[in-house]
Structure formats: C-alpha cells, structure tokens
C-alpha cells in the first residue's frame, strides 16, 4: 500500500547524500563517547537490571498468608540473590523475607509451613521445609524474634528437572512435572542420561519436527506429570513416602506443553489431575491443537479426554472446589495461537461440555472458581490493561453445546479492576481474591479484593458497574523505596482512526524533565511491539521498559495497531496476510497525531525500535521511505528480514502458515511474500540501523539480522550488528541486558542525541 507525501503530511526519511566509505569505522568513532544519564533521581538501565523482581503471590489454603518469589541482581557481587517473601493477607504491609541461597521453587504444605525444592546431589531434587510464625511478620528479626524456622530434607525426587508443584493439603498429594524419556519412568532418567552423554558422538538425528524449539534442540525427553504423598508425622515434621506415581506413563502425553507451559497447564482435585497436552497424533510444528484429559492421581486408570476433538490450543484447565466441574480456555482454530480464547465448562457429573463466553469479544488468560463454585473469576486483556473479571457459573444445559442459550450475566464478564496489569489470580476463603498487579511505574505488588459477596450480589442483580461495592487493597510496596523520586511516567492514552475505520489506541510517555509549552526540545522514539498479536499494556517490563527511554531523555510513543490484542478479535485477526499493510496505516496515523499533540517533540530527531514482529516493522519501514516517518535511526531486535526464508527456518511452522496464507511455496503465500517481505525492498534502504540478535533464537534465526547487516554494509549505510551467542528471542542474562541497553542508547544517541551531527 502506497501513500502520497501530501497525504502523509510528514517529512520523508532522507537518504544519505554521501554514504561513508567505511560504515564500520563511522560507528567505531563514537564508541567511547557515550554514557548513560545516571544519578540518584534517574532510573537508569543499571537500576532496572538491579531492581528487585517480585513474582506472583500464592496463598495458603487458609487464605491468610502468601508466598511471593523474589530475585535481586547485584553487579557488585555478580549474583542473582533469590528469596521468598511471606506476606500477611490480613494485615497490610506485614511480611518477612526468607533468603533462599540455592534458588528453587516453593509451595504451601499447611497454614504455616511451606516446602522449598532445590537441586540435590546427582540427578535428584531435595524437598526442604520452613515453618512461619505469622504473629512475627513485620517484626525486625533477631535470635529471639525469628519469624521462621528452616528444616532439613524431608524427601528426595529422583529428577533434577522437577518443577510446577501443586500440593493438595487435604489428601497430601504432591503433583509436579519432570522431564523423562519415552518410558515415562523417573527412576530410569539418570541411567539414560548417562548413556546419552557417553554415546560417543554429538550427532542429533531427526525424522520429524520439532528438531529444535524456541532455544533448545529437541531430545527424546519430554515433560510429564507425577505424584507422591507428603505427610506430617506425630513429631510435626513432614516426610515423603517416595512412592512416585506416573499417571501419564504410556500415553505419549506431555504436559506442561513446551516451551512455556507451567502450572497453568494442569490442576489437581482431591482425587484427579486435569491437564492439557498437544495432540500426539498431529505433527507438532504445524498444529496447535491441544486436548484436555482427566486422570486419577494414583494412576489407577488411564486418562479420559474431556475435549470434543474439534479445537485449537487449550490453556488454564481448573477444577471447581468440589471437583465436580472443570473449566478451561479453548481456541477454536487449530494452527492459530492468537484466536479468541473462550471459557468452556465440563460438568463431570453429567458429562456435558458447554461454552459460556461465546458472545464476549475478549480472551481470558487465567481462571479460578469461587470457593462456593457459584462464580468464575478471571483475568483478561481489555484495551491495553489486564483486568480482573467476575462471571456467574450458569446451570449446566441438558446437552453439550458451543452456543448455549444464556442470559448475558452468564456470558459477559464484569470487570472488577480497570487499570494496570493483573496476574496470578486466586480465590480465597473469607470472601476475597488474591492477585498481583504491575504497571508502567512499578513491578508486581500484592493486591486483595474483599467483600466478594456484595460484588456477586450486584452482578446477579444485573449491575454492570460495581465500582462502589468493589474494595481493592494494595498490600505490598516491594519497589517503592527504589523508585521514589525517580519521576516515572504513568503513560497517557490517545486514540485515533485506523485502517479499519475504527478507533486505535496508543500510549505517550513524557521524558524526564518535560515541561508544558516547550517546542521541539525532545527527541522521540516509536516503540513497536512484537507478536504481531500482542499489545503494549500498562505493565512492567524488564526488557522493553518505556520508562528507561523517558529517563534517558526520550519522548516515547507506543501504538497498538492492527494485529494487536485486547481490543477485540477483529483487530487481532486483521493483520494476517497483511503484515505490511493495515498496521502501517495505523502507525502512520498514530505518529502524525502524536506529533501534532506534542509540539515538544523535535520531529527532526526521531527514531524507531522494535523486536520480533516489531523488528519486521523496522525492516519494512526501512524499505518504505514514502511512509514519511522521517526517522534518523532504526533499531531491529530479532526481526524478520527475508519472510520467505523465515517460512522454512522458523520452529513453529503453524505461525508462518497462518500469517502468510500457507507454506512458502504455496501460490497464495508466494504472492503475499513477494508483496510484503522486507528483503524485496533493500534497494530503497537508507537509514542508519542497529541490528541485535540472539544465536539461540530458533523462532527467528540469527541469519535474519546477519543478512540485513550485510545488505546495510554493502549499501554503505551506517550500521552495527550486536550478537548474543547465549541468548534466545529475548535477552535474559543480567549483564547482557545492560549491554543491550548500552548498545541501543549509544547507537540512537549518535543520530538524535544532543551532540548528533545535524
């Protein structure tokens, strides 16, 4: 799609008149002249990397205490210190931090005791316990007021990969995942690992996909679920019976689903496990279809399927409190991971399965039944916030159906929160909900909503606005002291008409030191999100944190164009087969509006940066100066350069096949690739560009950035390539993260900083 310059109303990207004969040397000349803006009142990249990182809170069965995993990196010590906070849910602000030198995972055993699993000797994991004196939470610890007691090993799991622990306090059943060979036997893993490691060759041989996935070469091992009993003896100490059951053994079912599956892929009742798994019959790389199964914890029966067989991906299967119903999130289309997720309920007593959110144009991402099983609580993205919603559980219909006749109160969830980003939702005894919440200005903190009966009564009465009866309390402030006086921007929403003729949303964040009335003072950066089915949401990030840019003196604009999630499925779906079309109409319109609304931005000092699909967008903008953005520099992280090559090289082939209309050799796909592959427009490239890539990125192999870099270098365009050999699609190592920020800011400063050559 082409636009006239008069229509765009923006200056074009200006080609270099005299390309430097040695772009590499041109980059090197500035290499020692850059440093971050830092200071006690500045939130600099080092501060971001060293800021404590709270996880999501998990409450005990009594609902009065919660565990919050916490990590904090120190460049001075070069260590990532792990701990867990025990937070009182009845008294705001009272907590105790328990150091965990060896990392690991924690889970509640009883009201005041939690277990902690760490790597043991050989091929094992050890289970330790801690007793917490809740009356001493918030008290300065000394020998006489120690609020917790550590105990030794109470059990050993014969696996170094044990993870995702779910414990049922009523039955003593501990369910967890571990990586095993096809025999599904925990006891043989160590022996088979030894045989594999001493096989005398490094060759990997494949007869089917996946051969590699995300950042790992595929092996014979996969994740399955196991159970073991933990009991409390007369002395009060816990112990394991070491009798490990393998409910999935012999099924070819692997759960949690790799690479990102976790506790949200299974749930546990007093007697059964419900789990989701990829369909073992279908080729993994070009199908997303998952099935839901139920199986006894003690492995006395084989699994029973609960799904219809006509679905796509599945997430978040959960039991109700009584164990009589199961709910999960189901996508209709096999091969499309961004399809709308709907809530499905399976009534185990009647074997009836029915969909309850068919008319709701949003996608939930987690579920939790109320303690009396009359409501489902959920989190879902809605207009770039992740909100907590409530929905009454309807009566079970007489037969299975995807379109039951339900009153709207049973099919349209009601929002309980309206800003920021909620996660880790858990319903608790005592008429309350626990969740964690972050925003542009803060990492996770612990929140509670109390008085749910008043909320539920209002919803059942037909109220859609229950703000007056919703009591939300913030219980922690993990980062408050570190972020005090930093002046982080909360972000402001703006809306404009997009390519579909509908309203499209964006965020603007003002730079540190901004004052109203200034004209053309600040450089600006357009951040472009990945996915492409994703969104810039009001939540904290340790990778693409917009406030790191504002604190370095940049006005930040972030747009949620066609393809974005949380604004309805039509907008999400509309990017398929049109990567270079409607999204850029939206970004052009949004960029124009942002420049008009903020005269403080110097339109002659602007840059753009993006990763993944956002990296594709950078390469696409590079080849289309007629868009008129006028960027002086571009930053591409792990982006698509040659879309046709990506159709052959990527790991999850279903993604390419959906987005490009087929396999790369199919007629429709070939036509779209010819139209929208950035590599086909290299002859129009002119803007200085930084490329960053991880060598372990198997979603978009590093040759995408290497190929683009070679093109830029041969064209004489100032360019730099940064490769992280040990990183995947993301940059996760703390030192690498700081280096990433240094290279990004060093590069863009050269072209739009205060000392940039005009």
C-alpha positions in Angstrom: 0.0 0.0 0.0 1.5 3.4 -1.1 0.7 6.9 0.2 1.4 10.2 -1.4 3.7 12.5 0.6 1.0 15.2 0.6 -1.4 12.7 2.2 1.1 11.7 4.9 2.0 15.3 5.8 5.3 14.2 7.2 8.9 14.6 6.1 10.4 11.6 4.5 13.4 9.5 5.6 16.3 11.3 3.9 18.8 9.1 2.0 22.4 9.8 2.8 23.9 12.0 0.2 27.5 10.6 0.6 27.5 7.2 2.2 30.6 6.8 4.3 33.2 4.5 2.6 33.6 2.6 5.8 30.4 2.5 7.9 32.1 0.2 10.4 34.7 2.9 11.2 32.0 5.5 11.3 30.3 3.6 14.1 33.6 3.0 15.9 34.4 6.7 16.1 31.6 7.2 18.6 32.1 4.0 20.6 33.9 5.6 23.6 31.9 8.9 23.7 28.6 7.6 25.1 27.5 7.2 28.7 24.0 6.8 30.3 22.3 9.6 32.2 22.6 8.4 35.8 22.0 9.9 39.2 20.1 9.5 42.4 16.9 10.8 40.7 17.4 8.9 37.4 16.1 5.4 36.7 18.9 4.2 34.5 19.3 0.8 32.8 21.6 -0.4 35.6 18.8 0.4 38.1 16.3 -1.6 36.0 18.6 -4.6 35.9 19.3 -4.4 39.7 15.7 -3.7 40.8 14.1 -6.4 42.8 11.8 -8.7 40.7 8.7 -9.9 42.6 6.8 -12.9 41.2 3.1 -13.5 41.6 1.7 -14.2 45.1 0.4 -17.7 46.0 -1.7 -18.0 49.1 -2.0 -20.9 51.6 -5.2 -22.9 51.9 -6.4 -20.8 54.8 -6.0 -17.6 52.8 -4.2 -15.6 55.4 -0.6 -15.8 54.1 1.0 -15.7 50.6 4.4 -16.6 49.2 6.0 -14.1 46.7 9.2 -15.3 45.0 11.7 -12.5 44.7 15.1 -12.1 43.0 17.5 -9.2 43.0 20.7 -9.0 41.0 23.9 -7.2 42.1 26.5 -6.1 39.6 28.9 -5.7 42.6 28.5 -9.3 43.7 27.7 -10.6 40.2 25.0 -12.7 41.8 21.2 -13.0 41.4 20.0 -13.4 45.0 16.8 -15.4 45.4 14.4 -15.2 48.3 10.7 -15.5 49.1 8.5 -13.0 50.9 5.8 -14.3 53.3 3.1 -11.7 53.2 0.1 -11.4 55.6 -3.1 -11.1 53.7 -5.0 -9.8 56.8 -2.6 -7.0 57.9 -1.4 -4.8 55.1 2.3 -4.3 54.9 3.4 -7.1 57.2 5.9 -9.5 55.7 9.2 -11.3 56.1 11.8 -12.0 53.5 13.4 -15.5 53.7 16.7 -15.9 51.8 17.0 -19.0 49.5 20.6 -19.3 48.6 20.1 -22.1 46.1 17.1 -20.8 44.4 14.4 -23.3 43.7 10.5 -23.3 43.9 8.2 -23.0 46.9 4.7 -24.2 47.7 2.5 -24.3 50.8 2.1 -27.5 52.8 -0.1 -26.2 55.6 -1.3 -22.9 57.0 2.2 -22.0 58.4 4.6 -24.4 56.6 5.9 -24.2 53.1 8.1 -26.5 51.1 11.1 -25.5 49.1 12.6 -27.7 46.3 16.2 -27.3 45.4 18.7 -29.2 43.2 20.2 -32.1 45.2 23.1 -34.4 44.7 23.5 -36.3 41.4 20.2 -36.4 39.5 17.9 -35.5 42.3 16.0 -32.6 43.9 15.6 -32.2 47.6 12.4 -31.0 49.4 13.1 -28.7 52.4 10.5 -27.1 54.7 10.1 -23.8 56.5 7.8 -23.0 59.4 6.5 -19.4 59.6 5.4 -17.7 62.8 2.7 -15.4 61.3 2.5 -13.4 64.6 6.0 -12.1 64.0 5.6 -10.9 60.4 6.9 -7.4 60.0 9.0 -7.7 63.2 12.7 -6.9 63.0 14.3 -10.4 63.2 16.8 -11.4 65.9 17.6 -14.6 67.7 14.5 -14.2 69.9 12.0 -13.0 67.3 12.9 -15.2 64.4 9.7 -15.4 62.3 10.6 -18.6 60.5 12.4 -21.9 61.1 14.2 -23.9 58.4 14.2 -27.7 58.5 16.3 -30.2 56.6 15.4 -32.5 53.7 12.0 -34.2 54.1 12.1 -36.1 50.7 14.0 -36.5 47.5 12.7 -36.5 44.0 14.8 -38.6 41.5 14.9 -35.8 38.9 16.9 -32.5 38.6 14.0 -31.1 36.4 11.2 -31.4 39.0 9.0 -28.3 38.8 5.5 -26.8 38.8 4.5 -28.1 42.2 0.8 -28.4 43.2 0.0 -29.8 46.7 -3.4 -30.8 48.0 -3.4 -30.2 51.7 -6.4 -32.4 52.3 -5.0 -35.5 50.7 -1.3 -35.0 50.9 -0.9 -35.5 47.2 2.0 -33.5 45.6 1.8 -33.3 41.8 4.7 -32.0 39.8 6.3 -32.1 36.3 9.6 -33.6 35.4 11.4 -34.3 32.1 11.5 -38.1 31.3 12.3 -40.4 28.4 9.5 -42.2 26.5 9.3 -44.9 29.1 7.8 -42.2 31.5 9.9 -43.6 34.4 11.5 -41.2 36.8 13.8 -43.9 38.1 15.5 -44.6 34.8 16.2 -40.9 33.8 19.7 -40.8 35.5 20.8 -44.0 33.8 19.5 -43.0 30.4 21.1 -39.5 30.8 24.4 -41.2 31.4 24.0 -43.4 28.3 23.2 -40.4 26.2 26.1 -38.2 27.5 28.6 -41.0 26.8 27.2 -42.2 23.4 30.5 -41.2 21.7 29.1 -38.7 19.2 27.4 -35.3 19.2 25.1 -36.0 16.3 21.4 -35.3 16.6 19.2 -37.2 14.2 15.5 -36.3 13.4 12.8 -38.0 11.5 10.1 -35.4 12.3 9.6 -31.9 13.7 10.4 -30.3 16.1 14.1 -30.7 15.6 14.6 -27.6 17.7 12.1 -25.4 19.6 12.4 -21.9 20.9 16.0 -22.2 22.2 16.6 -25.9 22.6 17.5 -28.7 20.2 14.8 -31.4 20.7 15.8 -34.6 22.5 14.0 -37.8 23.4 12.8 -36.4 26.7 9.6 -34.5 27.4 7.7 -33.2 30.4 5.2 -35.4 32.2 3.2 -35.3 35.5 4.0 -37.3 38.6 2.6 -37.6 42.1 3.9 -38.5 45.5 2.5 -38.4 49.1 3.8 -36.0 51.7 2.5 -36.5 55.2 3.1 -34.9 58.6 4.2 -37.2 61.3 3.4 -37.1 65.0 6.6 -35.0 65.6 5.2 -32.3 63.3 7.8 -32.9 60.7 6.8 -33.7 57.1 8.1 -36.7 55.1 7.7 -38.2 51.7 6.7 -41.8 51.1 8.9 -41.9 48.0 6.3 -43.9 46.1 6.1 -41.9 42.8 3.1 -42.5 40.5 3.2 -41.8 36.8 -0.4 -41.1 35.6 0.7 -40.2 32.1 3.0 -43.1 31.6 2.5 -44.9 28.2 0.1 -42.2 26.9 2.6 -40.2 24.7 1.0 -37.1 26.5 3.5 -34.4 27.5 2.4 -31.8 30.0 3.1 -28.9 30.7 3.2 -28.0 27.0 6.6 -26.7 26.0 8.2 -24.3 25.7 6.2 -22.0 28.1 3.8 -24.4 29.8 3.7 -24.4 33.6 1.2 -24.8 36.4 -1.5 -23.2 34.2 -1.4 -26.4 32.1 -2.9 -28.7 34.8 -4.8 -28.7 38.1 -5.4 -31.1 40.9 -8.5 -32.1 42.9 -8.6 -34.4 45.9 -8.6 -37.4 43.5 -7.7 -36.4 40.0 -5.4 -34.4 37.7 -6.8 -32.4 34.8 -4.3 -31.5 32.2 -3.8 -30.2 28.6 -1.4 -31.8 26.1 -0.6 -31.4 22.4 -2.4 -33.9 20.3 0.2 -36.7 19.9 -1.2 -37.8 16.5 -0.6 -34.5 14.8 2.8 -33.0 13.7 3.7 -30.7 16.4 5.3 -27.9 14.3 2.3 -27.1 12.2 -0.6 -27.8 14.6 -1.6 -26.1 17.8 -4.4 -28.5 18.7 -4.4 -29.5 22.4 -6.7 -31.9 24.2 -7.9 -31.9 27.9 -7.7 -35.1 29.8 -8.6 -36.2 33.4 -6.7 -39.0 35.2 -6.6 -40.3 38.8 -3.7 -39.0 40.8 -2.8 -42.5 41.8 -2.6 -43.7 38.2 -5.1 -46.5 38.8 -6.9 -45.7 35.5 -5.9 -44.4 32.1 -6.7 -40.8 31.1 -10.1 -39.8 29.8 -10.5 -37.0 27.2 -12.9 -34.1 28.0 -12.5 -32.1 24.8 -14.6 -32.5 21.7 -11.7 -33.1 19.3 -12.6 -30.0 17.3 -10.5 -27.3 18.9 -7.2 -25.5 18.7 -4.9 -24.6 21.7 -6.1 -25.1 25.3 -5.0 -23.2 28.4 -5.7 -23.0 32.1 -7.7 -26.1 32.9 -9.0 -25.8 36.5 -11.3 -27.8 38.9 -14.0 -26.2 40.8 -13.7 -26.5 44.6 -15.9 -29.6 44.8 -14.1 -31.3 41.9 -17.4 -31.7 40.1 -16.7 -29.4 37.2 -13.7 -28.5 35.1 -13.2 -25.2 33.2 -10.6 -24.3 30.6 -9.8 -21.7 27.9 -10.3 -23.0 24.4 -9.3 -21.6 21.0 -11.4 -22.8 18.0 -8.8 -22.8 15.2 -6.0 -25.4 15.0 -2.9 -23.6 13.7 -3.7 -20.1 15.1 -2.3 -19.4 18.5 -3.9 -15.9 18.7 -7.5 -17.0 18.1 -10.1 -15.8 20.7 -10.0 -17.8 23.9 -13.4 -18.9 25.2 -14.3 -20.4 28.6 -15.5 -23.9 28.4 -17.1 -25.8 31.3 -17.3 -29.6 31.6 -19.7 -31.0 34.1 -18.2 -34.2 35.3 -21.4 -35.5 36.9 -23.4 -35.2 33.6 -20.6 -35.4 31.1 -21.9 -32.2 29.4 -19.5 -29.7 27.9 -20.6 -26.1 27.1 -19.0 -22.7 26.2 -20.1 -19.8 28.3 -18.3 -16.7 26.8 -19.2 -17.2 23.1 -20.5 -13.6 22.7 -17.7 -11.9 24.6 -15.0 -10.3 22.4 -12.1 -10.7 24.7 -9.7 -13.5 25.6 -9.2 -14.6 29.2 -5.8 -15.8 30.2 -6.5 -17.4 33.7 -9.4 -18.8 35.6 -10.4 -19.5 39.2 -13.7 -20.8 40.7 -15.1 -19.1 43.8 -14.9 -21.2 46.9 -18.6 -21.9 46.7 -18.4 -22.7 43.0 -21.0 -20.2 42.0 -18.7 -17.8 40.2 -15.7 -17.9 37.9 -13.1 -15.2 38.3 -10.7 -14.5 35.5 -8.0 -12.1 34.2 -8.2 -10.8 30.6 -6.7 -8.1 28.5 -9.0 -5.2 27.7 -7.9 -2.1 25.9 -4.2 -2.5 26.9 -4.9 -3.3 30.6 -5.2 -6.7 32.1 -8.2 -6.7 34.3 -9.9 -8.9 36.9 -13.4 -10.0 35.9 -16.2 -12.0 37.5 -18.8 -14.2 35.9 -21.6 -16.3 37.4 -21.5 -20.0 36.7 -24.7 -20.9 34.7 -26.8 -24.0 35.2 -25.5 -26.9 33.1 -27.5 -27.4 29.9 -29.1 -30.7 29.0 -26.5 -31.5 26.3 -23.1 -30.4 25.1 -23.1 -27.2 23.1 -20.8 -24.4 22.0 -23.8 -21.9 21.8 -25.9 -22.4 24.9 -28.8 -20.0 25.4 -27.6 -18.0 28.3 -28.6 -14.7 29.9 -25.9 -12.1 29.3 -25.0 -12.1 33.0 -23.7 -15.7 32.5 -21.7 -14.9 29.3 -20.3 -11.3 29.6 -17.8 -11.0 32.5 -17.9 -7.9 34.6 -14.7 -6.0 35.3 -13.6 -5.6 38.9 -10.4 -3.7 38.1 -9.9 -1.1 35.4 -6.2 -0.3 35.1 -2.7 -1.7 35.2 -2.0 -5.5 34.6 -3.3 -8.2 36.9 -1.8 -11.8 37.1 -1.8 -14.8 39.5 -5.5 -14.7 40.3 -6.5 -16.9 43.2 -9.8 -17.1 45.1 -9.6 -17.4 48.8 -11.7 -18.3 51.8 -13.2 -15.4 53.6 -14.9 -13.8 50.6 -11.8 -12.4 48.9 -9.5 -12.7 45.8 -5.7 -12.5 45.7 -3.8 -11.2 42.7 -0.6 -9.5 41.7 -0.5 -6.3 39.7 2.1 -4.2 37.9 2.1 -1.1 35.7 4.4 1.2 33.7 5.6 2.6 37.0 6.0 -0.5 39.2 6.8 -4.2 39.2 4.4 -6.7 40.8 2.8 -5.9 44.2 0.2 -8.0 46.1 -3.5 -7.0 46.0 -6.6 -8.3 47.5 -10.3 -7.7 46.7 -12.5 -8.2 49.7 -16.3 -8.4 50.2 -17.0 -10.6 47.1 -20.5 -11.5 48.2 -21.5 -7.9 47.7 -19.9 -7.9 44.3 -21.6 -11.2 43.3 -25.0 -10.0 44.5 -24.7 -6.8 42.4 -23.7 -8.8 39.3 -26.6 -11.3 39.8 -28.9 -8.3 40.0 -27.7 -7.2 36.6 -25.3 -4.4 37.5 -22.5 -3.8 35.0 -20.9 -1.0 37.1 -19.9 -2.5 40.5 -17.1 0.1 41.4 -18.9 1.1 44.5 -19.0 -2.4 46.0 -15.5 -3.5 44.9 -12.9 -3.0 47.6 -9.3 -3.3 46.2 -6.4 -3.2 48.7 -2.7 -3.0 47.9 -0.8 -5.0 50.5 2.9 -4.6 49.5 5.2 -2.0 48.1 8.3 -4.0 47.0 9.8 -1.3 44.8 8.5 1.9 46.4 11.8 2.9 48.1 13.9 2.2 45.0 11.6 4.1 42.6 10.9 7.0 45.0 11.7 10.4 43.4 12.6 8.8 40.0 9.6 10.5 38.3 8.5 7.6 36.1 5.9 8.4 33.5 2.5 6.8 34.1 1.7 7.0 30.4 -1.2 8.7 28.7 -3.6 7.0 26.3 -4.6 8.5 22.9 -7.0 7.3 20.3 -7.2 7.8 16.5 -8.9 6.3 13.5 -7.2 3.4 12.0 -7.2 1.4 8.7 -10.4 -0.4 9.6 -12.2 2.9 10.3 -12.2 2.1 14.0 -10.5 3.6 17.0 -6.9 2.6 17.5 -5.1 3.2 20.8 -1.6 4.3 21.7 0.4 5.4 24.7 2.6 8.5 25.1 5.1 8.8 27.9 6.8 12.1 28.6 10.6 12.4 29.1 12.1 13.2 32.5 12.3 17.0 32.8 9.4 17.6 30.4 7.6 20.9 30.8 4.4 22.1 29.1 4.9 24.7 26.4 8.4 23.6 25.2 8.7 23.4 21.5 10.9 21.0 19.5 13.0 20.2 22.5 12.9 16.4 22.9 13.9 13.5 20.7 11.3 10.8 20.4 11.2 7.1 19.9 8.4 5.0 18.4 8.4 1.6 20.1 6.8 -1.2 18.0 5.6 -4.3 19.8 6.1 -7.9 18.7 3.7 -10.8 18.2 2.4 -9.4 16.0 -0.6 -10.5 18.1 0.5 -8.7 21.2 0.0 -5.3 22.8 1.7 -2.5 24.7 -0.1 -3.0 28.0 0.1 -0.9 31.2 2.5 -3.3 32.9 6.1 -3.5 34.0 8.8 -4.9 31.7 12.5 -5.8 32.3 13.3 -5.8 28.6 11.4 -3.1 26.7 10.6 -0.8 29.6 9.4 2.6 28.1 10.4 4.5 31.2 14.1 3.6 30.7 13.8 5.6 27.4 11.9 8.5 29.1 14.6 8.7 31.8 17.3 8.9 29.2 15.5 12.0 27.7 13.3 10.5 25.0 9.6 11.1 24.4 8.1 7.6 24.0 5.2 6.8 21.6 3.8 3.2 21.6 0.9 2.3 19.3 -1.3 -0.8 19.3 -2.0 -1.1 15.6 -3.9 -3.7 13.6 -2.9 -7.1 14.9 -2.8 -6.0 18.5 -4.7 -8.0 21.2 -7.1 -6.8 23.9 -9.1 -4.6 21.5 -11.3 -7.3 20.0 -10.7 -10.3 17.7 -11.4 -8.4 14.5 -8.4 -6.1 15.1 -6.2 -9.1 16.1 -7.2 -11.2 13.1 -6.9 -8.4 10.5 -3.1 -8.5 10.3 -3.0 -12.0 8.8 -1.7 -11.9 5.2 -1.3 -8.2 5.5 1.8 -7.6 7.6 3.0 -4.6 5.6 -0.5 -3.1 5.1 -3.1 -2.0 7.7 -0.7 -1.9 10.7 1.4 0.8 9.0 -1.7 2.8 8.1 -2.4 2.8 11.8 1.1 3.7 12.8 1.4 6.5 10.3 -1.9 7.9 11.5 -0.9 7.5 15.2 2.5 9.0 14.7 1.0 12.0 12.9 -1.4 12.5 15.8 1.3 12.2 18.4 3.5 14.8 16.7 0.5 17.2 16.5 -0.5 16.6 20.1 3.0 17.1 21.4 4.8 20.1 20.0 7.6 19.4 22.5 8.8 16.6 20.2 11.5 17.5 17.7 10.3 15.8 14.6 13.8 16.1 13.2 15.2 13.9 16.0 13.2 10.7 16.0 14.0 7.0 15.9 12.0 3.7 15.9 12.8 0.4 17.6 11.1 -3.0 17.7 11.6 -6.7 18.3 10.2 -9.8 16.6 7.3 -8.6 14.5 8.4 -5.1 15.7 11.7 -6.0 14.1 9.9 -6.9 10.9 8.2 -3.5 11.1 11.6 -1.8 11.4 12.9 -3.5 8.3 9.6 -2.7 6.5 9.8 1.0 7.4 13.5 1.0 6.2 12.3 0.0 2.7 9.4 2.4 2.5 10.6 6.0 3.0 7.4 7.1 1.3 5.7 6.4 4.6 7.2 9.7 5.7 8.2 8.9 9.3 11.5 10.7 8.9 13.3 8.5 11.4 17.1 9.3 11.7 17.9 5.8 13.1 16.3 2.4 13.4 16.8 -0.4 15.9 15.8 -4.0 14.9 15.9 -6.8 17.5 15.4 -10.4 16.3 13.3 -9.2 13.4 12.2 -10.7 10.1 14.3 -9.7 7.1 13.5 -12.4 4.5 10.0 -13.5 5.2 10.2 -16.4 2.7 13.3 -17.8 4.3 11.5 -17.5 7.7 8.8 -19.8 6.4 11.4 -22.5 6.1 13.6 -21.8 9.1 11.3 -21.0 11.9 10.4 -23.6 14.6 6.7 -23.2 14.9 5.6 -23.6 11.2 1.9 -23.2 12.1 2.6 -19.5 12.8 4.0 -18.7 9.4 1.4 -20.8 7.6 -1.4 -18.9 9.2 0.1 -15.4 8.9 1.2 -15.8 5.2 -1.6 -17.8 3.8 0.1 -21.1 3.5 3.6 -22.7 3.2 6.2 -20.6 1.5 5.9 -22.4 -1.8 2.1 -22.3 -2.0 0.7 -19.9 -4.6 -1.2 -17.5 -2.2 1.7 -17.4 0.2 4.3 -16.7 -2.6 2.2 -13.8 -3.8 1.9 -12.3 -0.3 5.7 -12.8 0.3 6.6 -11.0 -2.9 4.5 -8.1 -1.7 5.4 -7.9 2.0 8.9 -9.3 2.5 11.4 -6.6 3.6 14.2 -8.2 1.7 12.5 -7.3 -1.6 12.9 -3.6 -0.8 16.6 -3.4 0.2 17.2 -1.1 -2.8 15.3 1.6 -1.0 17.1 1.3 2.3 18.9 4.4 3.5 18.6 4.9 7.3 21.3 4.1 9.8 20.3 0.8 11.6 21.3 -1.2 14.6 20.6 -5.0 14.5 20.6 -7.2 17.6 20.1 -11.0 17.6 20.5 -14.0 19.9 22.2 -17.1 18.5 19.8 -19.4 20.4 16.8 -17.7 18.8 15.2 -20.6 16.8 11.9 -18.7 16.3 13.8 -16.2 14.1 17.3 -17.5 13.4 20.2 -15.0 13.7 20.8 -15.1 9.9 17.9 -12.8 9.6 19.9 -10.0 11.2 23.1 -11.1 9.6 21.5 -10.9 6.2 20.1 -7.4 6.9 23.5 -6.3 8.2 25.3 -7.5 5.1 22.8 -5.5 3.0 23.3 -2.3 5.0 27.1 -2.7 4.9 27.3 -3.2 1.2 25.0 -0.2 0.7 27.3 1.9 2.7 24.7 2.7 5.3 25.9 3.3 8.9 25.0 0.1 10.7 26.0 -2.1 13.6 25.4 -5.8 14.5 25.2 -7.0 18.1 25.1 -10.7 18.6 24.5 -12.5 21.9 25.6 -16.1 21.4 23.9 -17.4 24.6 20.5 -15.6 24.3 17.3 -16.7 22.6 14.5 -14.5 21.3 14.9 -12.4 24.5 17.9 -11.0 26.3 17.7 -12.5 29.8 21.2 -12.5 31.3 21.6 -9.5 33.6 25.0 -8.5 32.1 23.7 -8.9 28.6 20.6 -6.8 29.4 22.8 -3.9 30.5 24.9 -4.3 27.4 21.7 -4.4 25.2 20.6 -1.1 26.7 24.1 0.4 26.2 24.2 -0.5 22.5 20.7 0.7 21.9 21.2 4.1 23.5 24.7 4.5 22.2 23.5 4.0 18.6 20.5 6.2 18.7 22.4 9.0 20.6 24.8 9.2 17.7 21.9 10.3 15.4 19.4 12.1 17.5 21.3 12.9 20.8 22.2 16.5 21.8 25.6 16.1 20.1 24.4 14.3 17.0 25.6 15.6 13.7 22.8 17.6 12.1 
